Amino acid sequence: KGSKLETIATTAFQESSLTSIVIPKAVATIEVNAFYKCTNLTSIDFENGSELKSISSGAFVYCDNLKTIRVTSPSITSVDSNLGKKSDGSEINGFTIIAHKGSVDSPSSLYQHYENYSDGSWVFKTDGVCHGTSEVSETKVEPTCTQSGSVTYTAGTCACGNEVSDEVT
């Protein structure tokens, strides 16, 4: 948390035994083979306020057990076509993408990836990522050392263009 890291370089975590990782919000690029053959990796989470712009081709090659990626950036322009696929090219069954959806006229890159590559076994969610722009101030709970915080937003249009019809906490 608070890291100024902007790029996860080529082969940075290659063949590591990571099982999960939280990517700092300042990271804008994940380069080729950054997580190559991270066979134990099951989940990737991006800090709220992520500035991620691109996930380079091959960034997640041979990450056969990756089940969940949660990306909070609404402005990704490119996504690794191997994301959610096994080393043999088949899809990871039950792979879940939690990210901004975008609008009907301008879907997000991650939503387009989901639409283009899923065989129907993948899940796409916007839970905790897409929300309206107005906070419901009387519902805000500040986090403490022992309790998580929360913020509730009114229904509305998310920064990515997705129309959110319900309040989101």
Legacy VTK file of the C-alpha trace (Angstrom):
# vtk DataFile Version 3.0
C-alpha trace
ASCII
DATASET POLYDATA
POINTS 169 float
0.000 0.000 0.000
1.306 3.437 -0.892
3.840 2.037 -3.354
4.935 4.271 -6.235
5.593 1.248 -8.469
4.252 2.022 -11.962
5.245 -1.079 -13.953
5.441 -4.776 -13.218
8.319 -5.636 -15.503
8.812 -8.555 -17.876
9.308 -11.826 -15.928
9.081 -9.994 -12.551
7.238 -12.883 -10.878
8.113 -15.624 -13.388
7.662 -19.122 -11.910
7.178 -17.744 -8.391
5.067 -19.616 -5.858
2.642 -16.720 -5.346
-0.900 -17.800 -4.531
-2.401 -14.310 -4.532
-1.271 -10.723 -4.974
-2.607 -7.214 -4.416
-1.282 -4.854 -7.086
-0.541 -1.283 -5.906
-2.807 1.381 -7.386
0.068 3.277 -9.092
0.828 0.304 -11.394
-0.170 1.349 -14.917
1.403 -1.516 -16.915
1.903 -5.237 -16.484
4.498 -6.305 -19.032
4.943 -9.491 -21.092
5.457 -12.673 -19.033
5.285 -10.739 -15.742
3.488 -13.700 -14.120
4.720 -16.412 -16.509
4.175 -19.926 -15.104
2.815 -18.763 -11.753
0.995 -22.076 -11.464
-0.070 -21.510 -7.831
-1.566 -18.069 -8.495
-5.327 -18.155 -7.824
-6.274 -14.503 -7.332
-5.172 -11.013 -8.337
-6.602 -7.890 -6.740
-5.882 -4.259 -7.564
-6.014 -1.573 -4.901
-8.967 0.774 -5.120
-8.171 3.710 -7.375
-5.993 1.598 -9.665
-4.329 3.439 -12.562
-3.847 0.291 -14.661
-3.851 0.996 -18.417
-2.596 -2.257 -19.957
-1.991 -5.926 -19.338
0.540 -6.937 -21.994
0.170 -10.053 -24.101
1.531 -13.104 -22.314
1.465 -11.488 -18.857
-0.460 -14.470 -17.441
0.753 -17.355 -19.642
0.624 -20.722 -17.830
-1.313 -19.361 -14.844
-3.597 -22.382 -15.082
-5.112 -22.015 -11.592
-5.983 -18.322 -11.733
-9.634 -18.125 -10.675
-10.275 -14.447 -9.900
-9.025 -11.066 -11.029
-10.471 -7.873 -9.534
-9.461 -4.707 -11.380
-10.589 -1.317 -10.079
-9.251 0.829 -12.952
-11.939 2.070 -15.365
-9.383 2.961 -18.059
-7.678 -0.220 -19.253
-6.988 -0.083 -22.990
-5.440 -3.522 -23.590
-5.784 -6.954 -22.002
-3.654 -10.102 -22.346
-5.590 -12.515 -24.588
-4.274 -15.381 -22.417
-6.045 -14.051 -19.326
-8.376 -16.799 -18.117
-6.827 -19.487 -20.303
-4.783 -22.567 -19.425
-1.429 -23.410 -20.982
-3.158 -25.731 -23.471
-5.334 -22.839 -24.705
-8.522 -24.044 -23.018
-10.440 -21.765 -20.703
-10.138 -21.841 -16.931
-13.540 -23.117 -15.815
-15.274 -20.656 -13.487
-12.781 -17.832 -14.097
-14.172 -14.630 -12.554
-13.466 -11.071 -13.656
-14.573 -8.314 -11.279
-14.184 -4.987 -13.070
-15.837 -1.979 -14.645
-18.249 -2.986 -17.393
-18.490 0.247 -19.355
-21.548 1.261 -21.321
-23.401 -0.567 -24.082
-21.813 1.765 -26.657
-18.358 1.656 -25.063
-17.729 -1.583 -23.133
-14.548 -1.786 -21.043
-11.585 -3.773 -22.380
-12.050 -6.380 -19.643
-15.741 -6.759 -20.464
-14.874 -7.113 -24.168
-12.286 -9.763 -23.208
-14.990 -11.623 -21.266
-17.422 -11.383 -24.189
-14.822 -12.483 -26.779
-13.119 -15.352 -24.947
-15.589 -16.917 -22.514
-17.173 -20.215 -23.442
-19.935 -19.540 -20.934
-18.148 -20.842 -17.835
-16.673 -17.462 -16.886
-18.328 -14.932 -14.589
-18.181 -11.152 -14.984
-19.159 -9.011 -11.986
-19.069 -5.321 -11.145
-19.585 -5.867 -7.377
-17.643 -3.334 -5.340
-16.137 -1.743 -8.456
-18.913 0.008 -10.390
-21.045 2.501 -8.485
-22.796 5.825 -8.898
-20.909 9.040 -8.230
-22.771 10.239 -5.120
-21.901 8.980 -1.633
-24.686 8.500 0.867
-22.809 10.319 3.648
-24.837 9.126 6.636
-23.973 5.500 5.782
-20.181 5.930 5.647
-18.229 3.808 8.157
-14.551 4.648 8.636
-12.248 1.607 8.910
-10.452 0.826 12.158
-7.764 -1.678 13.060
-10.440 -4.270 13.824
-13.315 -3.306 11.521
-13.594 -2.800 7.775
-15.012 0.465 6.538
-17.753 0.966 3.974
-19.229 3.625 1.721
-22.650 3.481 0.080
-23.216 5.157 -3.289
-26.536 6.096 -4.852
-27.634 4.549 -8.128
-26.233 6.332 -11.165
-23.619 6.260 -13.885
-20.207 4.850 -12.942
-16.990 6.525 -14.143
-16.716 3.761 -16.776
-20.175 4.522 -18.195
-21.977 1.545 -16.642
-25.493 2.381 -15.438
-25.895 1.148 -11.861
-29.583 0.820 -10.954
-29.210 0.144 -7.218
-27.329 1.629 -4.299
-23.912 -0.012 -3.933
-22.019 -0.409 -0.631
LINES 1 170
169 0 1 2 3 4 5 6 7 8 9 10 11 12 13 14 15 16 17 18 19 20 21 22 23 24 25 26 27 28 29 30 31 32 33 34 35 36 37 38 39 40 41 42 43 44 45 46 47 48 49 50 51 52 53 54 55 56 57 58 59 60 61 62 63 64 65 66 67 68 69 70 71 72 73 74 75 76 77 78 79 80 81 82 83 84 85 86 87 88 89 90 91 92 93 94 95 96 97 98 99 100 101 102 103 104 105 106 107 108 109 110 111 112 113 114 115 116 117 118 119 120 121 122 123 124 125 126 127 128 129 130 131 132 133 134 135 136 137 138 139 140 141 142 143 144 145 146 147 148 149 150 151 152 153 154 155 156 157 158 159 160 161 162 163 164 165 166 167 168
